[in-house]
């Protein structure tokens, strides 16, 4: 089963920030793609627990 969530991605002062709207999980990365990749990983860990 695949979950679909809404994410907001924006550029902070030093890093890109990605946030899952529904769950409030947030991550960051040096690039937009890296921030989204990190958010996916954070969501997997969040949903496991």
mmCIF entry with sequence, helices, sheets and N, C-alpha, C, O atoms, coordinates in Angstrom:
data_MODEL
# 
_entry.id   MODEL 
# 
_entity.id                         1 
_entity.type                       polymer 
_entity.pdbx_number_of_molecules   1 
# 
_entity_poly.entity_id                      1 
_entity_poly.type                           'polypeptide(L)' 
_entity_poly.nstd_linkage                   no 
_entity_poly.nstd_monomer                   no 
_entity_poly.pdbx_seq_one_letter_code       
;(UNK)(UNK)(UNK)(UNK)(UNK)(UNK)(UNK)(UNK)(UNK)(UNK)(UNK)(UNK)(UNK)(UNK)(UNK)(UNK)
(UNK)(UNK)(UNK)(UNK)(UNK)(UNK)(UNK)(UNK)(UNK)(UNK)(UNK)(UNK)(UNK)(UNK)(UNK)(UNK)
(UNK)(UNK)(UNK)(UNK)(UNK)(UNK)(UNK)(UNK)(UNK)(UNK)(UNK)(UNK)(UNK)(UNK)(UNK)(UNK)
(UNK)
;
_entity_poly.pdbx_seq_one_letter_code_can   XXXXXXXXXXXXXXXXXXXXXXXXXXXXXXXXXXXXXXXXXXXXXXXXX 
_entity_poly.pdbx_strand_id                 A 
# 
loop_
_entity_poly_seq.entity_id 
_entity_poly_seq.num 
_entity_poly_seq.mon_id 
_entity_poly_seq.hetero 
1 1  UNK n 
1 2  UNK n 
1 3  UNK n 
1 4  UNK n 
1 5  UNK n 
1 6  UNK n 
1 7  UNK n 
1 8  UNK n 
1 9  UNK n 
1 10 UNK n 
1 11 UNK n 
1 12 UNK n 
1 13 UNK n 
1 14 UNK n 
1 15 UNK n 
1 16 UNK n 
1 17 UNK n 
1 18 UNK n 
1 19 UNK n 
1 20 UNK n 
1 21 UNK n 
1 22 UNK n 
1 23 UNK n 
1 24 UNK n 
1 25 UNK n 
1 26 UNK n 
1 27 UNK n 
1 28 UNK n 
1 29 UNK n 
1 30 UNK n 
1 31 UNK n 
1 32 UNK n 
1 33 UNK n 
1 34 UNK n 
1 35 UNK n 
1 36 UNK n 
1 37 UNK n 
1 38 UNK n 
1 39 UNK n 
1 40 UNK n 
1 41 UNK n 
1 42 UNK n 
1 43 UNK n 
1 44 UNK n 
1 45 UNK n 
1 46 UNK n 
1 47 UNK n 
1 48 UNK n 
1 49 UNK n 
# 
_struct_asym.id          A 
_struct_asym.entity_id   1 
# 
_struct_conf.conf_type_id            HELX_P 
_struct_conf.id                      HELX_P1 
_struct_conf.pdbx_PDB_helix_id       AA1 
_struct_conf.beg_label_comp_id       UNK 
_struct_conf.beg_label_asym_id       A 
_struct_conf.beg_label_seq_id        32 
_struct_conf.pdbx_beg_PDB_ins_code   ? 
_struct_conf.end_label_comp_id       UNK 
_struct_conf.end_label_asym_id       A 
_struct_conf.end_label_seq_id        48 
_struct_conf.pdbx_end_PDB_ins_code   ? 
_struct_conf.beg_auth_comp_id        UNK 
_struct_conf.beg_auth_asym_id        A 
_struct_conf.beg_auth_seq_id         32 
_struct_conf.end_auth_comp_id        UNK 
_struct_conf.end_auth_asym_id        A 
_struct_conf.end_auth_seq_id         48 
_struct_conf.pdbx_PDB_helix_class    1 
_struct_conf.details                 ? 
_struct_conf.pdbx_PDB_helix_length   17 
# 
_struct_conf_type.id          HELX_P 
_struct_conf_type.criteria    ? 
_struct_conf_type.reference   ? 
# 
_struct_sheet.id               AA1 
_struct_sheet.type             ? 
_struct_sheet.number_strands   3 
_struct_sheet.details          ? 
# 
loop_
_struct_sheet_order.sheet_id 
_struct_sheet_order.range_id_1 
_struct_sheet_order.range_id_2 
_struct_sheet_order.offset 
_struct_sheet_order.sense 
AA1 1 2 ? anti-parallel 
AA1 2 3 ? anti-parallel 
# 
loop_
_struct_sheet_range.sheet_id 
_struct_sheet_range.id 
_struct_sheet_range.beg_label_comp_id 
_struct_sheet_range.beg_label_asym_id 
_struct_sheet_range.beg_label_seq_id 
_struct_sheet_range.pdbx_beg_PDB_ins_code 
_struct_sheet_range.end_label_comp_id 
_struct_sheet_range.end_label_asym_id 
_struct_sheet_range.end_label_seq_id 
_struct_sheet_range.pdbx_end_PDB_ins_code 
_struct_sheet_range.beg_auth_comp_id 
_struct_sheet_range.beg_auth_asym_id 
_struct_sheet_range.beg_auth_seq_id 
_struct_sheet_range.end_auth_comp_id 
_struct_sheet_range.end_auth_asym_id 
_struct_sheet_range.end_auth_seq_id 
AA1 1 UNK A 7  ? UNK A 11 ? UNK A 7  UNK A 11 
AA1 2 UNK A 16 ? UNK A 20 ? UNK A 16 UNK A 20 
AA1 3 UNK A 26 ? UNK A 29 ? UNK A 26 UNK A 29 
# 
loop_
_atom_site.group_PDB 
_atom_site.id 
_atom_site.type_symbol 
_atom_site.label_atom_id 
_atom_site.label_alt_id 
_atom_site.label_comp_id 
_atom_site.label_asym_id 
_atom_site.label_entity_id 
_atom_site.label_seq_id 
_atom_site.pdbx_PDB_ins_code 
_atom_site.Cartn_x 
_atom_site.Cartn_y 
_atom_site.Cartn_z 
_atom_site.occupancy 
_atom_site.B_iso_or_equiv 
_atom_site.pdbx_formal_charge 
_atom_site.auth_seq_id 
_atom_site.auth_comp_id 
_atom_site.auth_asym_id 
_atom_site.auth_atom_id 
_atom_site.pdbx_PDB_model_num 
ATOM 1   N N  . UNK A 1 1  ? 0.848  -1.182 0.000  1.00 0.00 ? 1  UNK A N  1 
ATOM 2   C CA . UNK A 1 1  ? 0.000  0.000  0.000  1.00 0.00 ? 1  UNK A CA 1 
ATOM 3   C C  . UNK A 1 1  ? 0.890  1.239  0.000  1.00 0.00 ? 1  UNK A C  1 
ATOM 4   O O  . UNK A 1 1  ? 1.862  1.321  0.750  1.00 0.00 ? 1  UNK A O  1 
ATOM 5   N N  . UNK A 1 2  ? 0.547  2.186  -0.839 1.00 0.00 ? 2  UNK A N  1 
ATOM 6   C CA . UNK A 1 2  ? 1.329  3.409  -0.944 1.00 0.00 ? 2  UNK A CA 1 
ATOM 7   C C  . UNK A 1 2  ? 0.590  4.561  -0.284 1.00 0.00 ? 2  UNK A C  1 
ATOM 8   O O  . UNK A 1 2  ? -0.600 4.760  -0.527 1.00 0.00 ? 2  UNK A O  1 
ATOM 9   N N  . UNK A 1 3  ? 1.291  5.318  0.549  1.00 0.00 ? 3  UNK A N  1 
ATOM 10  C CA . UNK A 1 3  ? 0.719  6.512  1.154  1.00 0.00 ? 3  UNK A CA 1 
ATOM 11  C C  . UNK A 1 3  ? 1.078  7.722  0.307  1.00 0.00 ? 3  UNK A C  1 
ATOM 12  O O  . UNK A 1 3  ? 2.182  7.802  -0.233 1.00 0.00 ? 3  UNK A O  1 
ATOM 13  N N  . UNK A 1 4  ? 0.153  8.657  0.190  1.00 0.00 ? 4  UNK A N  1 
ATOM 14  C CA . UNK A 1 4  ? 0.406  9.889  -0.544 1.00 0.00 ? 4  UNK A CA 1 
ATOM 15  C C  . UNK A 1 4  ? 0.212  11.050 0.418  1.00 0.00 ? 4  UNK A C  1 
ATOM 16  O O  . UNK A 1 4  ? -0.843 11.190 1.036  1.00 0.00 ? 4  UNK A O  1 
ATOM 17  N N  . UNK A 1 5  ? 1.245  11.883 0.540  1.00 0.00 ? 5  UNK A N  1 
ATOM 18  C CA . UNK A 1 5  ? 1.208  13.032 1.433  1.00 0.00 ? 5  UNK A CA 1 
ATOM 19  C C  . UNK A 1 5  ? 1.579  14.294 0.667  1.00 0.00 ? 5  UNK A C  1 
ATOM 20  O O  . UNK A 1 5  ? 2.222  14.234 -0.380 1.00 0.00 ? 5  UNK A O  1 
ATOM 21  N N  . UNK A 1 6  ? 1.169  15.426 1.198  1.00 0.00 ? 6  UNK A N  1 
ATOM 22  C CA . UNK A 1 6  ? 1.508  16.725 0.630  1.00 0.00 ? 6  UNK A CA 1 
ATOM 23  C C  . UNK A 1 6  ? 2.783  17.226 1.277  1.00 0.00 ? 6  UNK A C  1 
ATOM 24  O O  . UNK A 1 6  ? 2.936  17.162 2.497  1.00 0.00 ? 6  UNK A O  1 
ATOM 25  N N  . UNK A 1 7  ? 3.699  17.725 0.459  1.00 0.00 ? 7  UNK A N  1 
ATOM 26  C CA . UNK A 1 7  ? 4.920  18.296 1.021  1.00 0.00 ? 7  UNK A CA 1 
ATOM 27  C C  . UNK A 1 7  ? 5.098  19.727 0.546  1.00 0.00 ? 7  UNK A C  1 
ATOM 28  O O  . UNK A 1 7  ? 4.708  20.086 -0.565 1.00 0.00 ? 7  UNK A O  1 
ATOM 29  N N  . UNK A 1 8  ? 5.688  20.525 1.400  1.00 0.00 ? 8  UNK A N  1 
ATOM 30  C CA . UNK A 1 8  ? 6.049  21.903 1.085  1.00 0.00 ? 8  UNK A CA 1 
ATOM 31  C C  . UNK A 1 8  ? 7.570  21.959 1.115  1.00 0.00 ? 8  UNK A C  1 
ATOM 32  O O  . UNK A 1 8  ? 8.197  21.496 2.068  1.00 0.00 ? 8  UNK A O  1 
ATOM 33  N N  . UNK A 1 9  ? 8.156  22.524 0.073  1.00 0.00 ? 9  UNK A N  1 
ATOM 34  C CA . UNK A 1 9  ? 9.613  22.624 -0.009 1.00 0.00 ? 9  UNK A CA 1 
ATOM 35  C C  . UNK A 1 9  ? 9.969  24.091 -0.216 1.00 0.00 ? 9  UNK A C  1 
ATOM 36  O O  . UNK A 1 9  ? 9.428  24.754 -1.101 1.00 0.00 ? 9  UNK A O  1 
ATOM 37  N N  . UNK A 1 10 ? 10.889 24.590 0.613  1.00 0.00 ? 10 UNK A N  1 
ATOM 38  C CA . UNK A 1 10 ? 11.314 25.975 0.456  1.00 0.00 ? 10 UNK A CA 1 
ATOM 39  C C  . UNK A 1 10 ? 12.791 26.105 0.801  1.00 0.00 ? 10 UNK A C  1 
ATOM 40  O O  . UNK A 1 10 ? 13.359 25.262 1.496  1.00 0.00 ? 10 UNK A O  1 
ATOM 41  N N  . UNK A 1 11 ? 13.391 27.153 0.312  1.00 0.00 ? 11 UNK A N  1 
ATOM 42  C CA . UNK A 1 11 ? 14.813 27.382 0.559  1.00 0.00 ? 11 UNK A CA 1 
ATOM 43  C C  . UNK A 1 11 ? 14.975 28.268 1.787  1.00 0.00 ? 11 UNK A C  1 
ATOM 44  O O  . UNK A 1 11 ? 14.477 29.392 1.844  1.00 0.00 ? 11 UNK A O  1 
ATOM 45  N N  . UNK A 1 12 ? 15.691 27.721 2.771  1.00 0.00 ? 12 UNK A N  1 
ATOM 46  C CA . UNK A 1 12 ? 16.015 28.485 3.960  1.00 0.00 ? 12 UNK A CA 1 
ATOM 47  C C  . UNK A 1 12 ? 17.292 29.276 3.721  1.00 0.00 ? 12 UNK A C  1 
ATOM 48  O O  . UNK A 1 12 ? 17.720 29.439 2.578  1.00 0.00 ? 12 UNK A O  1 
ATOM 49  N N  . UNK A 1 13 ? 17.893 29.760 4.778  1.00 0.00 ? 13 UNK A N  1 
ATOM 50  C CA . UNK A 1 13 ? 19.118 30.549 4.638  1.00 0.00 ? 13 UNK A CA 1 
ATOM 51  C C  . UNK A 1 13 ? 20.279 29.724 4.113  1.00 0.00 ? 13 UNK A C  1 
ATOM 52  O O  . UNK A 1 13 ? 21.033 30.186 3.257  1.00 0.00 ? 13 UNK A O  1 
ATOM 53  N N  . UNK A 1 14 ? 20.428 28.504 4.620  1.00 0.00 ? 14 UNK A N  1 
ATOM 54  C CA . UNK A 1 14 ? 21.553 27.658 4.210  1.00 0.00 ? 14 UNK A CA 1 
ATOM 55  C C  . UNK A 1 14 ? 21.126 26.360 3.541  1.00 0.00 ? 14 UNK A C  1 
ATOM 56  O O  . UNK A 1 14 ? 21.881 25.806 2.741  1.00 0.00 ? 14 UNK A O  1 
ATOM 57  N N  . UNK A 1 15 ? 19.940 25.868 3.849  1.00 0.00 ? 15 UNK A N  1 
ATOM 58  C CA . UNK A 1 15 ? 19.493 24.563 3.368  1.00 0.00 ? 15 UNK A CA 1 
ATOM 59  C C  . UNK A 1 15 ? 18.107 24.661 2.766  1.00 0.00 ? 15 UNK A C  1 
ATOM 60  O O  . UNK A 1 15 ? 17.372 25.617 3.016  1.00 0.00 ? 15 UNK A O  1 
ATOM 61  N N  . UNK A 1 16 ? 17.753 23.649 1.960  1.00 0.00 ? 16 UNK A N  1 
ATOM 62  C CA . UNK A 1 16 ? 16.389 23.477 1.514  1.00 0.00 ? 16 UNK A CA 1 
ATOM 63  C C  . UNK A 1 16 ? 15.641 22.730 2.615  1.00 0.00 ? 16 UNK A C  1 
ATOM 64  O O  . UNK A 1 16 ? 16.208 21.839 3.247  1.00 0.00 ? 16 UNK A O  1 
ATOM 65  N N  . UNK A 1 17 ? 14.389 23.078 2.850  1.00 0.00 ? 17 UNK A N  1 
ATOM 66  C CA . UNK A 1 17 ? 13.571 22.465 3.898  1.00 0.00 ? 17 UNK A CA 1 
ATOM 67  C C  . UNK A 1 17 ? 12.347 21.828 3.251  1.00 0.00 ? 17 UNK A C  1 
ATOM 68  O O  . UNK A 1 17 ? 11.686 22.443 2.415  1.00 0.00 ? 17 UNK A O  1 
ATOM 69  N N  . UNK A 1 18 ? 12.052 20.601 3.640  1.00 0.00 ? 18 UNK A N  1 
ATOM 70  C CA . UNK A 1 18 ? 10.874 19.880 3.142  1.00 0.00 ? 18 UNK A CA 1 
ATOM 71  C C  . UNK A 1 18 ? 10.031 19.456 4.328  1.00 0.00 ? 18 UNK A C  1 
ATOM 72  O O  . UNK A 1 18 ? 10.540 18.886 5.292  1.00 0.00 ? 18 UNK A O  1 
ATOM 73  N N  . UNK A 1 19 ? 8.728  19.739 4.252  1.00 0.00 ? 19 UNK A N  1 
ATOM 74  C CA . UNK A 1 19 ? 7.829  19.431 5.364  1.00 0.00 ? 19 UNK A CA 1 
ATOM 75  C C  . UNK A 1 19 ? 6.597  18.702 4.853  1.00 0.00 ? 19 UNK A C  1 
ATOM 76  O O  . UNK A 1 19 ? 5.990  19.099 3.858  1.00 0.00 ? 19 UNK A O  1 
ATOM 77  N N  . UNK A 1 20 ? 6.237  17.632 5.547  1.00 0.00 ? 20 UNK A N  1 
ATOM 78  C CA . UNK A 1 20 ? 5.011  16.894 5.260  1.00 0.00 ? 20 UNK A CA 1 
ATOM 79  C C  . UNK A 1 20 ? 3.871  17.603 5.991  1.00 0.00 ? 20 UNK A C  1 
ATOM 80  O O  . UNK A 1 20 ? 3.866  17.678 7.219  1.00 0.00 ? 20 UNK A O  1 
ATOM 81  N N  . UNK A 1 21 ? 2.912  18.119 5.233  1.00 0.00 ? 21 UNK A N  1 
ATOM 82  C CA . UNK A 1 21 ? 1.826  18.917 5.809  1.00 0.00 ? 21 UNK A CA 1 
ATOM 83  C C  . UNK A 1 21 ? 0.979  18.098 6.777  1.00 0.00 ? 21 UNK A C  1 
ATOM 84  O O  . UNK A 1 21 ? 0.679  18.556 7.880  1.00 0.00 ? 21 UNK A O  1 
ATOM 85  N N  . UNK A 1 22 ? 0.592  16.891 6.370  1.00 0.00 ? 22 UNK A N  1 
ATOM 86  C CA . UNK A 1 22 ? -0.331 16.089 7.178  1.00 0.00 ? 22 UNK A CA 1 
ATOM 87  C C  . UNK A 1 22 ? 0.271  15.593 8.491  1.00 0.00 ? 22 UNK A C  1 
ATOM 88  O O  . UNK A 1 22 ? -0.432 15.530 9.499  1.00 0.00 ? 22 UNK A O  1 
ATOM 89  N N  . UNK A 1 23 ? 1.554  15.241 8.501  1.00 0.00 ? 23 UNK A N  1 
ATOM 90  C CA . UNK A 1 23 ? 2.158  14.629 9.686  1.00 0.00 ? 23 UNK A CA 1 
ATOM 91  C C  . UNK A 1 23 ? 3.089  15.564 10.457 1.00 0.00 ? 23 UNK A C  1 
ATOM 92  O O  . UNK A 1 23 ? 3.480  15.256 11.583 1.00 0.00 ? 23 UNK A O  1 
ATOM 93  N N  . UNK A 1 24 ? 3.443  16.688 9.867  1.00 0.00 ? 24 UNK A N  1 
ATOM 94  C CA . UNK A 1 24 ? 4.322  17.639 10.554 1.00 0.00 ? 24 UNK A CA 1 
ATOM 95  C C  . UNK A 1 24 ? 5.780  17.201 10.591 1.00 0.00 ? 24 UNK A C  1 
ATOM 96  O O  . UNK A 1 24 ? 6.570  17.764 11.349 1.00 0.00 ? 24 UNK A O  1 
ATOM 97  N N  . UNK A 1 25 ? 6.151  16.212 9.791  1.00 0.00 ? 25 UNK A N  1 
ATOM 98  C CA . UNK A 1 25 ? 7.541  15.745 9.742  1.00 0.00 ? 25 UNK A CA 1 
ATOM 99  C C  . UNK A 1 25 ? 8.321  16.687 8.833  1.00 0.00 ? 25 UNK A C  1 
ATOM 100 O O  . UNK A 1 25 ? 7.861  17.026 7.743  1.00 0.00 ? 25 UNK A O  1 
ATOM 101 N N  . UNK A 1 26 ? 9.500  17.108 9.282  1.00 0.00 ? 26 UNK A N  1 
ATOM 102 C CA . UNK A 1 26 ? 10.313 18.056 8.533  1.00 0.00 ? 26 UNK A CA 1 
ATOM 103 C C  . UNK A 1 26 ? 11.727 17.527 8.379  1.00 0.00 ? 26 UNK A C  1 
ATOM 104 O O  . UNK A 1 26 ? 12.254 16.856 9.266  1.00 0.00 ? 26 UNK A O  1 
ATOM 105 N N  . UNK A 1 27 ? 12.336 17.839 7.236  1.00 0.00 ? 27 UNK A N  1 
ATOM 106 C CA . UNK A 1 27 ? 13.714 17.453 6.978  1.00 0.00 ? 27 UNK A CA 1 
ATOM 107 C C  . UNK A 1 27 ? 14.374 18.555 6.165  1.00 0.00 ? 27 UNK A C  1 
ATOM 108 O O  . UNK A 1 27 ? 13.725 19.522 5.767  1.00 0.00 ? 27 UNK A O  1 
ATOM 109 N N  . UNK A 1 28 ? 15.675 18.400 5.922  1.00 0.00 ? 28 UNK A N  1 
ATOM 110 C CA . UNK A 1 28 ? 16.398 19.412 5.155  1.00 0.00 ? 28 UNK A CA 1 
ATOM 111 C C  . UNK A 1 28 ? 17.487 18.755 4.330  1.00 0.00 ? 28 UNK A C  1 
ATOM 112 O O  . UNK A 1 28 ? 17.822 17.589 4.538  1.00 0.00 ? 28 UNK A O  1 
ATOM 113 N N  . UNK A 1 29 ? 18.042 19.516 3.386  1.00 0.00 ? 29 UNK A N  1 
ATOM 114 C CA . UNK A 1 29 ? 19.124 19.016 2.549  1.00 0.00 ? 29 UNK A CA 1 
ATOM 115 C C  . UNK A 1 29 ? 19.811 20.168 1.833  1.00 0.00 ? 29 UNK A C  1 
ATOM 116 O O  . UNK A 1 29 ? 19.306 21.291 1.806  1.00 0.00 ? 29 UNK A O  1 
ATOM 117 N N  . UNK A 1 30 ? 20.961 19.876 1.259  1.00 0.00 ? 30 UNK A N  1 
ATOM 118 C CA . UNK A 1 30 ? 21.728 20.905 0.558  1.00 0.00 ? 30 UNK A CA 1 
ATOM 119 C C  . UNK A 1 30 ? 21.054 21.318 -0.761 1.00 0.00 ? 30 UNK A C  1 
ATOM 120 O O  . UNK A 1 30 ? 21.234 22.445 -1.223 1.00 0.00 ? 30 UNK A O  1 
ATOM 121 N N  . UNK A 1 31 ? 20.278 20.400 -1.368 1.00 0.00 ? 31 UNK A N  1 
ATOM 122 C CA . UNK A 1 31 ? 19.539 20.690 -2.595 1.00 0.00 ? 31 UNK A CA 1 
ATOM 123 C C  . UNK A 1 31 ? 18.066 20.373 -2.355 1.00 0.00 ? 31 UNK A C  1 
ATOM 124 O O  . UNK A 1 31 ? 17.709 19.716 -1.378 1.00 0.00 ? 31 UNK A O  1 
ATOM 125 N N  . UNK A 1 32 ? 17.225 20.851 -3.262 1.00 0.00 ? 32 UNK A N  1 
ATOM 126 C CA . UNK A 1 32 ? 15.791 20.570 -3.158 1.00 0.00 ? 32 UNK A CA 1 
ATOM 127 C C  . UNK A 1 32 ? 15.541 19.060 -3.200 1.00 0.00 ? 32 UNK A C  1 
ATOM 128 O O  . UNK A 1 32 ? 14.782 18.525 -2.392 1.00 0.00 ? 32 UNK A O  1 
ATOM 129 N N  . UNK A 1 33 ? 16.183 18.387 -4.146 1.00 0.00 ? 33 UNK A N  1 
ATOM 130 C CA . UNK A 1 33 ? 16.027 16.942 -4.282 1.00 0.00 ? 33 UNK A CA 1 
ATOM 131 C C  . UNK A 1 33 ? 16.501 16.187 -3.061 1.00 0.00 ? 33 UNK A C  1 
ATOM 132 O O  . UNK A 1 33 ? 15.875 15.213 -2.642 1.00 0.00 ? 33 UNK A O  1 
ATOM 133 N N  . UNK A 1 34 ? 17.607 16.635 -2.487 1.00 0.00 ? 34 UNK A N  1 
ATOM 134 C CA . UNK A 1 34 ? 18.152 16.001 -1.286 1.00 0.00 ? 34 UNK A CA 1 
ATOM 135 C C  . UNK A 1 34 ? 17.206 16.186 -0.107 1.00 0.00 ? 34 UNK A C  1 
ATOM 136 O O  . UNK A 1 34 ? 17.031 15.273 0.699  1.00 0.00 ? 34 UNK A O  1 
ATOM 137 N N  . UNK A 1 35 ? 16.598 17.359 -0.004 1.00 0.00 ? 35 UNK A N  1 
ATOM 138 C CA . UNK A 1 35 ? 15.639 17.612 1.078  1.00 0.00 ? 35 UNK A CA 1 
ATOM 139 C C  . UNK A 1 35 ? 14.436 16.679 0.961  1.00 0.00 ? 35 UNK A C  1 
ATOM 140 O O  . UNK A 1 35 ? 13.964 16.145 1.964  1.00 0.00 ? 35 UNK A O  1 
ATOM 141 N N  . UNK A 1 36 ? 13.935 16.479 -0.274 1.00 0.00 ? 36 UNK A N  1 
ATOM 142 C CA . UNK A 1 36 ? 12.800 15.579 -0.478 1.00 0.00 ? 36 UNK A CA 1 
ATOM 143 C C  . UNK A 1 36 ? 13.180 14.128 -0.195 1.00 0.00 ? 36 UNK A C  1 
ATOM 144 O O  . UNK A 1 36 ? 12.401 13.373 0.385  1.00 0.00 ? 36 UNK A O  1 
ATOM 145 N N  . UNK A 1 37 ? 14.374 13.755 -0.607 1.00 0.00 ? 37 UNK A N  1 
ATOM 146 C CA . UNK A 1 37 ? 14.881 12.404 -0.335 1.00 0.00 ? 37 UNK A CA 1 
ATOM 147 C C  . UNK A 1 37 ? 14.946 12.160 1.183  1.00 0.00 ? 37 UNK A C  1 
ATOM 148 O O  . UNK A 1 37 ? 14.522 11.115 1.676  1.00 0.00 ? 37 UNK A O  1 
ATOM 149 N N  . UNK A 1 38 ? 15.478 13.128 1.892  1.00 0.00 ? 38 UNK A N  1 
ATOM 150 C CA . UNK A 1 38 ? 15.590 13.026 3.351  1.00 0.00 ? 38 UNK A CA 1 
ATOM 151 C C  . UNK A 1 38 ? 14.214 12.994 4.009  1.00 0.00 ? 38 UNK A C  1 
ATOM 152 O O  . UNK A 1 38 ? 14.019 12.312 5.016  1.00 0.00 ? 38 UNK A O  1 
ATOM 153 N N  . UNK A 1 39 ? 13.257 13.733 3.439  1.00 0.00 ? 39 UNK A N  1 
ATOM 154 C CA . UNK A 1 39 ? 11.897 13.721 3.980  1.00 0.00 ? 39 UNK A CA 1 
ATOM 155 C C  . UNK A 1 39 ? 11.266 12.342 3.793  1.00 0.00 ? 39 UNK A C  1 
ATOM 156 O O  . UNK A 1 39 ? 10.606 11.832 4.699  1.00 0.00 ? 39 UNK A O  1 
ATOM 157 N N  . UNK A 1 40 ? 11.464 11.744 2.633  1.00 0.00 ? 40 UNK A N  1 
ATOM 158 C CA . UNK A 1 40 ? 10.922 10.392 2.401  1.00 0.00 ? 40 UNK A CA 1 
ATOM 159 C C  . UNK A 1 40 ? 11.464 9.406  3.434  1.00 0.00 ? 40 UNK A C  1 
ATOM 160 O O  . UNK A 1 40 ? 10.723 8.592  3.984  1.00 0.00 ? 40 UNK A O  1 
ATOM 161 N N  . UNK A 1 41 ? 12.758 9.493  3.685  1.00 0.00 ? 41 UNK A N  1 
ATOM 162 C CA . UNK A 1 41 ? 13.377 8.611  4.671  1.00 0.00 ? 41 UNK A CA 1 
ATOM 163 C C  . UNK A 1 41 ? 12.825 8.877  6.072  1.00 0.00 ? 41 UNK A C  1 
ATOM 164 O O  . UNK A 1 41 ? 12.541 7.943  6.822  1.00 0.00 ? 41 UNK A O  1 
ATOM 165 N N  . UNK A 1 42 ? 12.675 10.151 6.418  1.00 0.00 ? 42 UNK A N  1 
ATOM 166 C CA . UNK A 1 42 ? 12.134 10.514 7.738  1.00 0.00 ? 42 UNK A CA 1 
ATOM 167 C C  . UNK A 1 42 ? 10.695 10.016 7.882  1.00 0.00 ? 42 UNK A C  1 
ATOM 168 O O  . UNK A 1 42 ? 10.298 9.558  8.953  1.00 0.00 ? 42 UNK A O  1 
ATOM 169 N N  . UNK A 1 43 ? 9.924  10.107 6.811  1.00 0.00 ? 43 UNK A N  1 
ATOM 170 C CA . UNK A 1 43 ? 8.531  9.627  6.865  1.00 0.00 ? 43 UNK A CA 1 
ATOM 171 C C  . UNK A 1 43 ? 8.470  8.116  7.043  1.00 0.00 ? 43 UNK A C  1 
ATOM 172 O O  . UNK A 1 43 ? 7.629  7.610  7.786  1.00 0.00 ? 43 UNK A O  1 
ATOM 173 N N  . UNK A 1 44 ? 9.357  7.395  6.363  1.00 0.00 ? 44 UNK A N  1 
ATOM 174 C CA . UNK A 1 44 ? 9.404  5.937  6.524  1.00 0.00 ? 44 UNK A CA 1 
ATOM 175 C C  . UNK A 1 44 ? 9.673  5.574  7.981  1.00 0.00 ? 44 UNK A C  1 
ATOM 176 O O  . UNK A 1 44 ? 9.017  4.698  8.545  1.00 0.00 ? 44 UNK A O  1 
ATOM 177 N N  . UNK A 1 45 ? 10.635 6.248  8.575  1.00 0.00 ? 45 UNK A N  1 
ATOM 178 C CA . UNK A 1 45 ? 10.970 5.980  9.980  1.00 0.00 ? 45 UNK A CA 1 
ATOM 179 C C  . UNK A 1 45 ? 9.826  6.366  10.902 1.00 0.00 ? 45 UNK A C  1 
ATOM 180 O O  . UNK A 1 45 ? 9.529  5.651  11.859 1.00 0.00 ? 45 UNK A O  1 
ATOM 181 N N  . UNK A 1 46 ? 9.185  7.489  10.620 1.00 0.00 ? 46 UNK A N  1 
ATOM 182 C CA . UNK A 1 46 ? 8.057  7.950  11.432 1.00 0.00 ? 46 UNK A CA 1 
ATOM 183 C C  . UNK A 1 46 ? 6.901  6.959  11.384 1.00 0.00 ? 46 UNK A C  1 
ATOM 184 O O  . UNK A 1 46 ? 6.287  6.660  12.409 1.00 0.00 ? 46 UNK A O  1 
ATOM 185 N N  . UNK A 1 47 ? 6.610  6.454  10.199 1.00 0.00 ? 47 UNK A N  1 
ATOM 186 C CA . UNK A 1 47 ? 5.473  5.539  10.038 1.00 0.00 ? 47 UNK A CA 1 
ATOM 187 C C  . UNK A 1 47 ? 5.768  4.134  10.573 1.00 0.00 ? 47 UNK A C  1 
ATOM 188 O O  . UNK A 1 47 ? 4.838  3.393  10.890 1.00 0.00 ? 47 UNK A O  1 
ATOM 189 N N  . UNK A 1 48 ? 7.041  3.759  10.677 1.00 0.00 ? 48 UNK A N  1 
ATOM 190 C CA . UNK A 1 48 ? 7.414  2.468  11.250 1.00 0.00 ? 48 UNK A CA 1 
ATOM 191 C C  . UNK A 1 48 ? 7.092  2.423  12.735 1.00 0.00 ? 48 UNK A C  1 
ATOM 192 O O  . UNK A 1 48 ? 6.676  1.389  13.256 1.00 0.00 ? 48 UNK A O  1 
ATOM 193 N N  . UNK A 1 49 ? 7.288  3.554  13.415 1.00 0.00 ? 49 UNK A N  1 
ATOM 194 C CA . UNK A 1 49 ? 7.149  3.624  14.868 1.00 0.00 ? 49 UNK A CA 1 
ATOM 195 C C  . UNK A 1 49 ? 5.789  3.696  15.380 1.00 0.00 ? 49 UNK A C  1 
ATOM 196 O O  . UNK A 1 49 ? 5.589  3.757  16.593 1.00 0.00 ? 49 UNK A O  1 
# 
